[in-house]
Amino acid sequence: MRRTSETSFGSGWGNRIQVFKTDGTFVNEVFLDKAGNAPWEWNAETKQYVAATGSGYGIGSTSNVTLSRDPQNTYLFVGGSPSYRRIYILDRKTLKLLGTLDTVGSQHELAVDSKMNIYTASGRQRDTRRYTFKGMRPVK
């Protein structure tokens, strides 16, 4: 869960982000890629992600959130399910989807620096990655 002065953001396996005031009052929620199954699953024997053989948590299953580091916390970054490898970028106040980033590995941890570079860490493969911010373009 991440918090600004007036709101908290929570994620879970429900393909959604929920926003609450700090006193617990529900404010809003948004669903991310609700339909469809994730194309990847974890193979415990090989310790790698492989093509999915059955239904999973769904494409948009959210696993973590973080806020941009500007004073207004303008953007909300949401890590998708480890089996899909997608990061969603939303407007923090409206929850409007502004963009997505398909990553090469899963993201069990997610952080953003002051230059909007995104850092991820995988809990299973134990690797870290940096995605360099080069600007925004509209969602197709």
Contacts in CASP RR format, 6 or more apart in sequence:
PFRMAT RR
TARGET T0000
AUTHOR 0000-0000-0000
METHOD contacts of the structure
MODEL  1
MRRTSETSFGSGWGNRIQVFKTDGTFVNEVFLDKAGNAPWEWNAETKQYV
AATGSGYGIGSTSNVTLSRDPQNTYLFVGGSPSYRRIYILDRKTLKLLGT
LDTVGSQHELAVDSKMNIYTASGRQRDTRRYTFKGMRPVK
1 8 0 8 1.000
1 9 0 8 1.000
1 10 0 8 1.000
1 11 0 8 1.000
1 65 0 8 1.000
2 8 0 8 1.000
2 9 0 8 1.000
2 10 0 8 1.000
2 65 0 8 1.000
2 66 0 8 1.000
2 67 0 8 1.000
2 76 0 8 1.000
3 9 0 8 1.000
3 22 0 8 1.000
4 67 0 8 1.000
4 73 0 8 1.000
4 92 0 8 1.000
5 22 0 8 1.000
6 21 0 8 1.000
6 22 0 8 1.000
7 19 0 8 1.000
7 20 0 8 1.000
7 21 0 8 1.000
7 22 0 8 1.000
7 27 0 8 1.000
8 19 0 8 1.000
8 20 0 8 1.000
8 21 0 8 1.000
8 22 0 8 1.000
8 24 0 8 1.000
9 17 0 8 1.000
9 18 0 8 1.000
9 19 0 8 1.000
9 65 0 8 1.000
9 67 0 8 1.000
9 76 0 8 1.000
10 17 0 8 1.000
10 18 0 8 1.000
10 19 0 8 1.000
10 20 0 8 1.000
10 65 0 8 1.000
11 17 0 8 1.000
11 18 0 8 1.000
11 62 0 8 1.000
11 63 0 8 1.000
11 64 0 8 1.000
11 65 0 8 1.000
11 78 0 8 1.000
11 79 0 8 1.000
12 61 0 8 1.000
12 62 0 8 1.000
12 63 0 8 1.000
13 57 0 8 1.000
13 61 0 8 1.000
13 62 0 8 1.000
13 63 0 8 1.000
13 81 0 8 1.000
14 57 0 8 1.000
14 61 0 8 1.000
14 62 0 8 1.000
15 31 0 8 1.000
15 32 0 8 1.000
15 33 0 8 1.000
15 34 0 8 1.000
15 57 0 8 1.000
15 58 0 8 1.000
15 59 0 8 1.000
15 60 0 8 1.000
15 61 0 8 1.000
15 62 0 8 1.000
16 29 0 8 1.000
16 30 0 8 1.000
16 31 0 8 1.000
16 32 0 8 1.000
16 34 0 8 1.000
16 62 0 8 1.000
17 29 0 8 1.000
17 30 0 8 1.000
17 32 0 8 1.000
17 62 0 8 1.000
17 65 0 8 1.000
17 76 0 8 1.000
17 78 0 8 1.000
17 90 0 8 1.000
17 95 0 8 1.000
18 26 0 8 1.000
18 28 0 8 1.000
18 29 0 8 1.000
19 26 0 8 1.000
19 27 0 8 1.000
19 28 0 8 1.000
19 29 0 8 1.000
19 95 0 8 1.000
20 26 0 8 1.000
20 27 0 8 1.000
21 27 0 8 1.000
28 95 0 8 1.000
29 95 0 8 1.000
30 90 0 8 1.000
30 95 0 8 1.000
30 97 0 8 1.000
32 60 0 8 1.000
32 62 0 8 1.000
32 78 0 8 1.000
32 80 0 8 1.000
32 88 0 8 1.000
32 97 0 8 1.000
33 58 0 8 1.000
33 59 0 8 1.000
33 60 0 8 1.000
33 84 0 8 1.000
33 86 0 8 1.000
34 58 0 8 1.000
34 60 0 8 1.000
35 59 0 8 1.000
36 58 0 8 1.000
36 59 0 8 1.000
37 52 0 8 1.000
37 54 0 8 1.000
37 55 0 8 1.000
37 56 0 8 1.000
37 58 0 8 1.000
37 59 0 8 1.000
38 52 0 8 1.000
38 56 0 8 1.000
38 57 0 8 1.000
38 58 0 8 1.000
38 59 0 8 1.000
38 60 0 8 1.000
38 61 0 8 1.000
38 81 0 8 1.000
38 83 0 8 1.000
38 84 0 8 1.000
39 51 0 8 1.000
39 52 0 8 1.000
39 59 0 8 1.000
39 83 0 8 1.000
39 84 0 8 1.000
40 49 0 8 1.000
40 50 0 8 1.000
40 51 0 8 1.000
40 52 0 8 1.000
40 83 0 8 1.000
40 84 0 8 1.000
40 85 0 8 1.000
41 49 0 8 1.000
41 50 0 8 1.000
41 51 0 8 1.000
41 52 0 8 1.000
41 53 0 8 1.000
41 54 0 8 1.000
41 56 0 8 1.000
41 83 0 8 1.000
42 48 0 8 1.000
42 49 0 8 1.000
42 50 0 8 1.000
42 82 0 8 1.000
42 83 0 8 1.000
42 124 0 8 1.000
43 49 0 8 1.000
43 50 0 8 1.000
47 124 0 8 1.000
47 125 0 8 1.000
48 125 0 8 1.000
49 83 0 8 1.000
49 85 0 8 1.000
49 105 0 8 1.000
49 106 0 8 1.000
52 83 0 8 1.000
56 83 0 8 1.000
57 81 0 8 1.000
57 83 0 8 1.000
58 81 0 8 1.000
58 83 0 8 1.000
58 84 0 8 1.000
59 81 0 8 1.000
59 84 0 8 1.000
59 86 0 8 1.000
60 80 0 8 1.000
60 81 0 8 1.000
60 84 0 8 1.000
60 86 0 8 1.000
60 88 0 8 1.000
61 80 0 8 1.000
61 81 0 8 1.000
61 83 0 8 1.000
61 84 0 8 1.000
62 78 0 8 1.000
62 79 0 8 1.000
62 80 0 8 1.000
62 81 0 8 1.000
62 88 0 8 1.000
63 79 0 8 1.000
63 80 0 8 1.000
63 81 0 8 1.000
63 82 0 8 1.000
63 107 0 8 1.000
63 108 0 8 1.000
64 78 0 8 1.000
64 79 0 8 1.000
64 80 0 8 1.000
64 107 0 8 1.000
64 108 0 8 1.000
64 109 0 8 1.000
64 110 0 8 1.000
65 76 0 8 1.000
65 77 0 8 1.000
65 78 0 8 1.000
65 79 0 8 1.000
65 110 0 8 1.000
66 76 0 8 1.000
66 77 0 8 1.000
66 110 0 8 1.000
66 111 0 8 1.000
66 112 0 8 1.000
67 73 0 8 1.000
67 75 0 8 1.000
67 76 0 8 1.000
67 77 0 8 1.000
67 92 0 8 1.000
67 112 0 8 1.000
68 74 0 8 1.000
68 75 0 8 1.000
68 76 0 8 1.000
68 77 0 8 1.000
68 92 0 8 1.000
68 112 0 8 1.000
68 116 0 8 1.000
69 112 0 8 1.000
69 113 0 8 1.000
69 114 0 8 1.000
69 116 0 8 1.000
70 114 0 8 1.000
72 92 0 8 1.000
73 92 0 8 1.000
74 91 0 8 1.000
74 92 0 8 1.000
75 89 0 8 1.000
75 90 0 8 1.000
75 91 0 8 1.000
75 92 0 8 1.000
75 98 0 8 1.000
75 112 0 8 1.000
75 116 0 8 1.000
76 89 0 8 1.000
76 90 0 8 1.000
76 91 0 8 1.000
76 92 0 8 1.000
76 95 0 8 1.000
77 87 0 8 1.000
77 88 0 8 1.000
77 89 0 8 1.000
77 90 0 8 1.000
77 110 0 8 1.000
77 112 0 8 1.000
77 118 0 8 1.000
78 87 0 8 1.000
78 88 0 8 1.000
78 89 0 8 1.000
78 90 0 8 1.000
79 86 0 8 1.000
79 87 0 8 1.000
79 88 0 8 1.000
79 107 0 8 1.000
79 110 0 8 1.000
80 86 0 8 1.000
80 87 0 8 1.000
80 88 0 8 1.000
80 107 0 8 1.000
82 106 0 8 1.000
82 107 0 8 1.000
82 108 0 8 1.000
82 122 0 8 1.000
82 124 0 8 1.000
83 106 0 8 1.000
85 102 0 8 1.000
85 103 0 8 1.000
85 104 0 8 1.000
85 105 0 8 1.000
85 106 0 8 1.000
85 107 0 8 1.000
86 100 0 8 1.000
86 101 0 8 1.000
86 102 0 8 1.000
86 103 0 8 1.000
87 100 0 8 1.000
87 101 0 8 1.000
87 103 0 8 1.000
87 107 0 8 1.000
87 110 0 8 1.000
87 118 0 8 1.000
87 120 0 8 1.000
87 131 0 8 1.000
88 97 0 8 1.000
88 99 0 8 1.000
88 100 0 8 1.000
89 97 0 8 1.000
89 98 0 8 1.000
89 99 0 8 1.000
89 100 0 8 1.000
89 101 0 8 1.000
89 136 0 8 1.000
90 96 0 8 1.000
90 97 0 8 1.000
90 98 0 8 1.000
91 98 0 8 1.000
97 139 0 8 1.000
98 136 0 8 1.000
98 139 0 8 1.000
99 136 0 8 1.000
99 137 0 8 1.000
99 138 0 8 1.000
99 139 0 8 1.000
100 139 0 8 1.000
101 118 0 8 1.000
101 131 0 8 1.000
103 120 0 8 1.000
103 129 0 8 1.000
103 131 0 8 1.000
104 129 0 8 1.000
105 120 0 8 1.000
105 122 0 8 1.000
105 125 0 8 1.000
105 127 0 8 1.000
105 129 0 8 1.000
106 120 0 8 1.000
106 122 0 8 1.000
106 123 0 8 1.000
106 124 0 8 1.000
106 125 0 8 1.000
107 120 0 8 1.000
107 121 0 8 1.000
107 122 0 8 1.000
108 120 0 8 1.000
108 121 0 8 1.000
108 122 0 8 1.000
108 123 0 8 1.000
108 124 0 8 1.000
109 120 0 8 1.000
109 121 0 8 1.000
109 123 0 8 1.000
110 118 0 8 1.000
110 119 0 8 1.000
110 120 0 8 1.000
111 118 0 8 1.000
111 119 0 8 1.000
111 120 0 8 1.000
112 118 0 8 1.000
112 119 0 8 1.000
113 119 0 8 1.000
115 133 0 8 1.000
116 133 0 8 1.000
116 135 0 8 1.000
117 130 0 8 1.000
117 131 0 8 1.000
117 132 0 8 1.000
117 133 0 8 1.000
118 130 0 8 1.000
118 131 0 8 1.000
118 133 0 8 1.000
119 128 0 8 1.000
119 129 0 8 1.000
119 130 0 8 1.000
119 131 0 8 1.000
120 128 0 8 1.000
120 129 0 8 1.000
120 131 0 8 1.000
121 127 0 8 1.000
121 128 0 8 1.000
121 129 0 8 1.000
122 128 0 8 1.000
END
